[in-house]
Amino acid sequence: MIKPFYLDLTENEILDIQNKFGEILRNGTLILGEYTEAFENEFSKYVGSNYAVSLNTCTSALEILLVLNGTQGKKIAVPTNTNFATVAAIIRAGGIPIFMDMTSDYFVPNLEILKYTLDQHRDLKGVVWVHIGGVIAPDFEEIVEYCKLKDLFLIEDAAHAHGCQMKGTKAGNFANGGAFSFFPTKVMTTMEGGMITTDSEEHAILARSYRNQGKRGGDYGGLHYDLGNSWRISEIAAYIGLVQLSKLDSMLHKRQQAVNALIPTLNELGIDYVDTRHMDKASNYKFIIKYASDEDVNSIKMKFKANGIVLGGGVYEVPCHLQPVFSQIPYQKEDLSTAEGYCPKHICPPITSGTTEQDIVEIAQVISKTLK
Ligand SMILES: Cc1ncc(COP(=O)(O)O)c(C=O)c1O
């Protein structure tokens, strides 16, 4: 069975982590210690941001960034094609989500869609942009400039975009802060974990406070300055993050090789996919293959499974505004027809840093007989 998830740790790396776990337990600093700090330093260096603040999840990273940028009571644009967590963070930070549609080419919005959203909502305060599947929109630099011009804050949900780069800039370092996820399925993991990247010293200081129940600086005693939460990462998770980060580029290279090996088959069959060649580097967290038939995606998934291939989750088969939870939470209905039309009609083949050449041969064969 070819599976969509692969924990990329060698036996030696696992032994190293076990030893480190023992060391951490013996010395007793379980949180906010040297590995948390080292992981943050290495991550900020990797992304190119001045600061990085590690957390328990990407969801809390998003919520903190939203609070720090003044979301309370304000309208925030967000793609409907995202994980529920992105929108939930806006609501929990006191904001009002305004859903944006996407393009069928890239599964993310573009500048035109953002302009339309601002036209409809002149009181928009900010944008949470999502690099879906690791795809940075080709016009993202213009989007960044437009947000500056219109005084909109722009936060990047980079949960899928570790290592993604366009025109020399890494995801998470384009605008007013990035939020990364290290959930087990992501291209690098800490089991559970998240990271904020920012160039703002003030935001970095406050983010460290928010993750630690509002305690500022080295004051871990009784004073609470901010309405924070218990959103710290553990030392062992931070150490796993250091190990994963040290091999991130090589893991991304393997994913790209697997995608490159699959593309000729898709081209031959005339099957459309989301192309990331406009980027310097893509994470290929999800390689998005679109299909033209009316067949239900679950029926396609079952056919793949019957042929030994477990497809990964899509990004996303159900756009956020159609999730059951939004039947209870009122939102303003926009034209989201491209997302509604295309989201249910794509698949993501099981591509990981552990994908072999033989896996690609088998995936290509099943695509040929299932999707053409
Ligand atoms: C786009 C996106 N944003 C945010 C999140 C939330 O990440 P976490 O589980 O680390 O909170 C996810 C998780 O899958 C995601 O896919």
The ligand as a Gaussian input file, in Angstrom:
#p B3LYP/6-31G(d) Opt

LIG

0 1
 C       -3.938000      25.842000       6.107000
 C       -3.864000      25.433000       7.547000
 N       -3.847000      26.390000       8.490000
 C       -3.781000      26.092000       9.795000
 C       -3.735000      24.786000      10.226000
 C       -3.686000      24.485000      11.690000
 O       -2.502000      23.858000      12.033000
 P       -2.334000      23.223000      13.483000
 O       -2.967000      21.873000      13.443000
 O       -0.846000      23.159000      13.684000
 O       -2.991000      24.140000      14.429000
 C       -3.741000      23.752000       9.302000
 C       -3.683000      22.360000       9.757000
 O       -3.764000      21.399000       9.102000
 C       -3.802000      24.082000       7.916000
 O       -3.825000      23.123000       6.998000

